[in-house]
């Protein structure tokens, strides 16, 4: 036999390996149990309710031995596919075979967890989408078709990436308005700080300092320093869906062809108040 069933310290009975298993290796299969729907729950025994397996479309199966004795772990070594179990990782003889109940979780109920794994926080929410993203990807081929469909639906929604840029030597309210409006256009805002090679004003600030200032505003999702030689290389790297321009900005000439070819939308954001870096500097000079 590949497995044996015996008592565990904290979880009543459990399933244990009776040989070494390689990653991906078949461990065991089990017979079909009673199929029920939610309206049948009242007729089930307490034991049957505890050992229900989600099949999707309001169908559930009362799991038969030995599957009904496979315990949950937040760091499982096995995964269920249909009425078969496979090794997620190498399993040594005498180790308990565990699975993650959340891999097919649709009830969204919260219950105490006794798995004592390093990443366990003492409770589990029976919801596939409450899992970390890496676990969702790992379990996806094994989970319910309804969950797979919902996962594809969530991840097929393309997020709109917005790009804007500037020198940002002296950040004022006009800049903040520009960045906030750019952020409203899409899901992700990437701000390009002009490279020092393209920022030759006498009041120019170092590119690393300007980058830090924009990051500290916490408006942009990402702040990058532009390419030293080419504007279009930066655009090609980001691959935006939308480029926003300020009221006095022009699209760099070397970007025009790439923008047209890739159908990147250009959005112009209007002026806010009478804020302009040169005017602010003139006022400071006059006061001094």
C-alpha positions as CSV (number, residue, x, y, z in Angstrom):
1,X,0.0,0.0,0.0
2,X,1.2,3.5,-0.8
3,X,-0.5,5.0,2.3
4,X,-1.6,4.1,5.8
5,X,-4.2,5.7,8.1
6,X,-3.3,6.3,11.7
7,X,-4.0,8.6,14.6
8,X,-2.4,12.1,14.7
9,X,-1.4,14.2,17.7
10,X,-3.8,17.1,17.1
11,X,-6.1,16.1,14.2
12,X,-7.6,12.7,15.0
13,X,-6.9,10.4,12.0
14,X,-4.5,11.3,9.2
15,X,-3.1,9.8,6.0
16,X,0.6,8.9,6.0
17,X,3.0,8.0,3.3
18,X,4.1,4.3,3.3
19,X,6.8,5.0,0.7
20,X,8.8,7.9,-0.7
21,X,6.9,10.0,-3.4
22,X,8.5,12.2,-6.0
23,X,7.0,15.6,-6.9
24,X,4.0,15.1,-9.3
25,X,3.7,11.4,-8.4
26,X,0.3,9.8,-8.0
27,X,-0.4,8.9,-4.3
28,X,-3.9,7.4,-4.1
29,X,-7.4,7.5,-5.5
30,X,-10.8,6.9,-3.8
31,X,-14.3,5.8,-4.6
32,X,-17.2,8.2,-5.4
33,X,-19.2,9.3,-2.4
34,X,-22.8,10.6,-2.0
35,X,-23.5,13.7,-4.1
36,X,-25.7,16.4,-2.5
37,X,-26.7,20.0,-2.9
38,X,-27.1,22.7,-0.3
39,X,-30.7,21.9,0.2
40,X,-29.6,18.4,1.4
41,X,-27.3,19.7,4.1
42,X,-30.0,19.4,6.9
43,X,-30.3,15.6,6.1
44,X,-26.6,15.0,6.6
45,X,-24.8,13.8,9.7
46,X,-22.3,16.0,11.4
47,X,-19.5,13.7,10.1
48,X,-20.8,14.0,6.5
49,X,-21.0,17.8,6.8
50,X,-17.4,18.0,8.0
51,X,-16.2,15.8,5.1
52,X,-17.9,17.6,2.2
53,X,-15.9,18.2,-1.0
54,X,-16.9,21.1,-3.3
55,X,-17.7,20.0,-6.8
56,X,-19.1,23.3,-8.1
57,X,-22.5,24.3,-9.5
58,X,-24.1,23.7,-6.0
59,X,-22.9,20.1,-5.9
60,X,-20.9,18.5,-3.1
61,X,-19.6,15.0,-2.4
62,X,-19.3,13.3,0.9
63,X,-15.7,12.1,0.7
64,X,-14.9,8.4,1.2
65,X,-11.9,6.9,2.9
66,X,-9.0,7.4,2.7
67,X,-9.6,10.9,1.3
68,X,-11.8,12.0,4.2
69,X,-8.8,11.6,6.5
70,X,-6.5,13.9,4.6
71,X,-5.9,16.9,6.9
72,X,-5.4,20.5,5.9
73,X,-2.1,22.3,6.0
74,X,-1.1,25.8,5.1
75,X,2.0,24.3,3.7
76,X,0.7,21.2,2.0
77,X,2.7,18.4,0.3
78,X,-0.2,17.0,-1.8
79,X,-3.0,18.3,-4.1
80,X,-6.4,16.8,-5.1
81,X,-7.4,16.4,-8.7
82,X,-10.8,14.8,-9.2
83,X,-10.7,11.7,-6.9
84,X,-7.0,11.4,-7.0
85,X,-4.1,12.9,-4.9
86,X,-0.7,13.9,-6.3
87,X,2.5,15.0,-4.6
88,X,3.1,18.7,-4.8
89,X,6.7,18.2,-3.5
90,X,8.8,15.2,-2.6
91,X,7.2,13.3,0.3
92,X,9.3,11.0,2.5
93,X,8.0,7.7,3.9
94,X,6.1,8.1,7.3
95,X,5.4,11.8,6.6
96,X,1.7,12.9,6.9
97,X,0.1,13.7,3.6
98,X,-1.7,17.0,3.7
99,X,-3.5,19.3,1.4
100,X,-4.8,22.9,1.4
101,X,-8.5,22.9,1.7
102,X,-8.6,26.5,0.3
103,X,-7.6,25.1,-3.1
104,X,-11.3,24.5,-3.7
105,X,-12.6,26.9,-1.2
106,X,-16.0,28.5,-2.0
107,X,-17.7,28.7,1.4
108,X,-15.7,31.7,2.7
109,X,-16.1,30.5,6.3
110,X,-13.4,31.0,8.9
111,X,-12.2,28.2,11.0
112,X,-9.4,27.4,13.4
113,X,-6.3,25.7,12.0
114,X,-4.1,23.3,13.8
115,X,-1.6,22.5,11.1
116,X,1.2,24.3,13.0
117,X,3.1,25.1,9.8
118,X,5.6,28.1,9.9
119,X,3.2,30.3,7.8
120,X,0.0,29.4,9.7
121,X,-1.6,32.2,11.6
122,X,-4.0,29.9,13.5
123,X,-7.1,30.2,11.3
124,X,-8.1,29.6,7.7
125,X,-10.7,31.3,5.5
126,X,-12.1,28.8,3.1
127,X,-11.8,31.0,0.0
128,X,-9.5,30.3,-3.0
129,X,-9.2,34.0,-3.6
130,X,-8.0,34.7,-0.1
131,X,-4.9,32.7,-0.9
132,X,-1.6,34.5,-1.8
133,X,-1.2,35.0,-5.5
134,X,1.6,32.4,-5.8
135,X,-0.6,29.8,-4.2
136,X,-3.5,30.6,-6.5
137,X,-1.3,30.1,-9.5
138,X,0.0,26.8,-8.0
139,X,-3.5,25.4,-7.3
140,X,-5.3,26.8,-10.4
141,X,-4.9,23.6,-12.6
142,X,-6.4,21.5,-9.8
143,X,-9.3,23.7,-8.6
144,X,-12.9,23.9,-9.6
145,X,-13.8,25.0,-13.1
146,X,-16.0,27.8,-11.7
147,X,-13.0,29.1,-9.7
148,X,-10.8,28.8,-12.8
149,X,-13.3,30.8,-14.8
150,X,-13.5,33.5,-12.1
151,X,-9.7,33.7,-11.9
152,X,-9.4,34.2,-15.7
153,X,-12.1,36.9,-15.5
154,X,-10.3,38.8,-12.8
155,X,-6.9,38.6,-14.5
156,X,-8.2,39.3,-18.0
157,X,-9.1,42.8,-17.1
158,X,-6.3,44.8,-18.6
159,X,-5.0,47.5,-16.3
160,X,-4.5,50.9,-18.0
161,X,-0.9,52.1,-17.7
162,X,-0.4,55.9,-17.7
163,X,2.9,57.6,-18.3
164,X,3.8,61.2,-17.7
165,X,7.0,63.1,-17.3
166,X,8.8,66.3,-16.5
167,X,11.8,67.9,-15.0
168,X,10.3,68.7,-11.6
169,X,13.1,71.0,-10.5
170,X,10.8,72.9,-8.1
171,X,7.6,71.0,-7.4
172,X,4.6,73.2,-6.9
173,X,0.8,72.8,-6.8
174,X,0.5,72.8,-10.6
175,X,2.7,69.7,-10.7
176,X,0.7,68.0,-8.0
177,X,-2.5,68.7,-9.8
178,X,-1.0,67.3,-13.1
179,X,0.1,64.1,-11.4
180,X,-3.2,63.6,-9.6
181,X,-5.2,64.1,-12.8
182,X,-2.9,61.7,-14.7
183,X,-3.4,59.1,-11.9
184,X,-7.2,59.4,-12.4
185,X,-7.0,58.4,-16.0
186,X,-5.8,54.8,-15.5
187,X,-4.9,52.1,-12.9
188,X,-1.1,52.5,-12.8
189,X,0.8,55.8,-13.0
190,X,4.5,55.8,-14.0
191,X,6.3,59.1,-13.8
192,X,9.5,59.7,-15.8
193,X,12.0,62.2,-14.3
194,X,14.0,64.0,-17.0
195,X,17.6,62.8,-17.2
196,X,20.2,65.3,-16.1
197,X,21.4,65.3,-19.7
198,X,18.1,67.0,-20.6
199,X,17.8,69.3,-17.6
200,X,20.2,72.2,-18.2
201,X,18.4,75.0,-16.4
202,X,20.6,77.0,-14.0
203,X,18.2,76.0,-11.1
204,X,18.3,72.3,-12.1
205,X,18.3,69.8,-9.3
206,X,20.1,66.4,-9.5
207,X,17.9,63.6,-11.0
208,X,18.2,61.4,-7.9
209,X,16.9,64.2,-5.7
210,X,14.0,65.0,-8.1
211,X,13.1,61.3,-8.3
212,X,13.0,61.1,-4.5
213,X,10.8,64.2,-4.2
214,X,8.2,62.7,-6.6
215,X,8.3,59.3,-4.8
216,X,7.6,61.1,-1.5
217,X,4.4,62.6,-2.9
218,X,3.0,59.0,-3.0
219,X,0.9,59.7,-6.1
220,X,2.9,57.7,-8.7
221,X,3.0,53.9,-8.6
222,X,6.5,54.0,-10.0
223,X,9.1,56.7,-10.7
224,X,11.8,56.2,-13.2
225,X,14.7,58.4,-14.5
226,X,14.5,58.9,-18.3
227,X,17.1,57.6,-20.8
228,X,20.1,59.8,-21.2
229,X,20.1,59.7,-25.0
230,X,16.5,58.9,-26.2
231,X,13.0,59.7,-25.0
232,X,11.4,56.9,-27.1
233,X,13.6,54.3,-25.4
234,X,11.9,55.2,-22.1
235,X,8.5,55.0,-23.6
236,X,9.3,51.6,-25.2
237,X,10.5,50.3,-21.8
238,X,7.3,51.3,-20.0
239,X,4.8,50.4,-22.9
240,X,2.1,52.7,-21.7
241,X,-1.5,52.7,-22.8
242,X,-1.8,56.5,-22.2
243,X,0.7,59.4,-22.2
244,X,-0.4,62.5,-20.4
245,X,1.0,65.9,-21.3
246,X,0.9,69.1,-19.4
247,X,-0.7,72.3,-20.9
248,X,2.7,73.5,-22.1
249,X,4.3,70.1,-22.9
250,X,4.9,68.6,-26.4
251,X,5.4,65.0,-27.3
252,X,9.1,64.5,-28.1
253,X,9.7,64.1,-31.8
254,X,11.4,60.7,-31.5
255,X,8.3,59.3,-29.8
256,X,5.7,60.4,-32.5
257,X,6.1,57.4,-34.8
258,X,6.2,54.8,-32.0
259,X,3.1,56.4,-30.3
260,X,1.1,56.2,-33.6
261,X,2.2,52.7,-34.5
262,X,1.2,51.4,-31.0
263,X,-2.0,53.4,-30.8
264,X,-1.0,55.0,-27.5
265,X,-3.6,57.5,-26.4
266,X,-2.4,61.1,-25.7
267,X,-4.3,63.0,-23.0
268,X,-3.6,66.7,-22.3
269,X,-4.2,68.0,-18.8
270,X,-5.1,71.6,-18.4
271,X,-3.4,74.3,-16.4
272,X,-4.0,74.7,-12.7
273,X,-4.0,78.2,-11.4
274,X,-1.0,80.4,-12.4
275,X,1.7,78.1,-11.2
276,X,4.9,77.9,-13.3
277,X,8.4,77.3,-12.1
278,X,9.9,80.3,-13.8
279,X,7.3,82.6,-12.2
280,X,8.0,81.2,-8.8
281,X,11.7,81.8,-9.3
282,X,11.1,85.4,-10.4
283,X,9.0,86.1,-7.3
284,X,11.7,84.7,-5.1
285,X,14.4,86.8,-6.8
286,X,12.3,89.9,-6.5
287,X,11.7,89.4,-2.8
288,X,15.4,88.8,-2.2
